[in-house]
Amino acid sequence: MKEYCGVVGIYGHKDAARLAYLALYALQHRGEESAGIVSYDHKKVHLHKGMGLVGSVFNEDTLKKLKGPIAIGHVRYSTTGSSVTKNVQPLLINHKKGFIAVAHNGNLTNSIELSNELEDSGSILQTTMDSELIVHYLVKDHKNNYREKIVPMFSKLEGAYSFVLMINDAIYAMRDPMGFRPLCLGKIDSAYVVASETCAFDMIGATYIRDIEPGEVVIIDENGLTSLKAPNSNLIPRHAFCIFEYIYFSRPDSNIFTKSVYMARKNLGRALAKEHPVSADFVMPIPDSGNYAALGYAEGSGLPLEMAYVRNHYIGRTFIQPSQLIRDFKVRVKLNPIRDVLKGKKIIIVEDSIVRGTTSRSRVKALREAGVSEIHMRVSCPPLISPCFYGIDFPTKKELIAANKSIEEIRQFIGVDSLKFLSLDGMLSSMMLAKEEFCTACFTGNYPTKICKAPSKKALEKRLCKGM
């Protein structure tokens, strides 16, 4: 499963780009396809970005060139727009009133309507990303007061967005009124920091101040902080925090939506043990995202926890699969079961989620070959039955096994002795916020916003080629 993106902004630090680089390292799990940083030294804007992991995109020479006390950065997965160099963020646009750089986490659900409107009025889109649209609206009229321009954007944009914008010598941190995506504000010395997760603050030694509120723009400039609110933001009937941030995406050492990811995952495991107990010798997680739910399950069930899968931490996205032989054994490349611990045992394996089922099937096969006598799978969320239009990379029901098979059919496909999912109520009750605060559309099909049919990536690329 792919996530959306990670964003960071630094204002007022002599090593802004280096801090952004370290923060992106902490946010690497949010996007592994590309990375980029834009900096500004009050005279010239500097940009470096490329395909690949943070550590391969940047080196000492590139960081030296990213001068100035202001910087924004981005790591990306291609949930909207293809994974090509032209789509690497931050996007940087120079125009007669200065420049705008944009880093975006989320998906705009009305991007087709917006792009059609812009193209009909003469705008020429240069990428296939929804993130570009906000730039065109900001430079469209002749006003130079971006504070006046930014708040009306709330009425234009629909869906999920946490933007970090650098507009000339200021940073604008903007979060959609329903708050789908996390965005946090912190401080290091006299400099301000914004980032997708608090683990980025820990990496650079920054102190968390607060979350950027849903429907808020925080402007950071030479005058300090200014907070602007979306019109009628206090009338928004509910928030729609992405619950998958707690289940899978965010790092366990982060606090998102003001609460601990680690504690949320343990709570999910405890609820799972209460709802679906089973007799077994021990509980084991599927590393790494299942670790903390498994810990909660073990505590809730009174069973021991065994780390009977060993993960190879040196396998990255560049690992090639040149032959069928390698493809057949790819599960062992990343995770290897410990036979002496598993042989003849009845085990409970805890997964955070099941999307297509193929990965779980491969893992179960490896466990059977290690000599396990019984395998009971417990999943710390309900079945995924509906696509996500807010930034998670499962955009069609065809890709979701639970949308097309019963739980019994999934059990047979994966090859386990029993399969149980956490209930919707059990999941929501495990959170440390009110149930009404969360988006659960992928489990229920009930979307919190209007959804427009999105084009395929192929169609977007075709449009881009015509534009070129």
Secondary structure by P-SEA (a helix, b strand, c coil): ccccbbbbbbccccaaaaaaaaaaaaaccccccccbbbbbcccbbbbbcccccccccccaaaaaacccccccccccccccccccccccccbbbbccccbbbbbbcccccaaaaaaaaaaaaccccccccccaaaaaaaaccccccaaaaaaacccccccccbbbbbcccbbbbbbcccccbbbbbbccccbbbbcccaaaaaaacccccccccccbbbbbccccbbbbbcccccccccccccccccccccccccccccccaaaaaaaaaaaaaaaccccccccccccccaaaaaaaaaaaacbbbbcccccccccccccccccaaaaaaccccccccccccccccbbbbbbcccccaaaaaaaaaaaaaacccbbbbbbcccccccccccccccccccccccccccaaaaaaaacccbbbbbcaaaaaaaccccccccccccccccccccccccccaaaaaaaaaaac
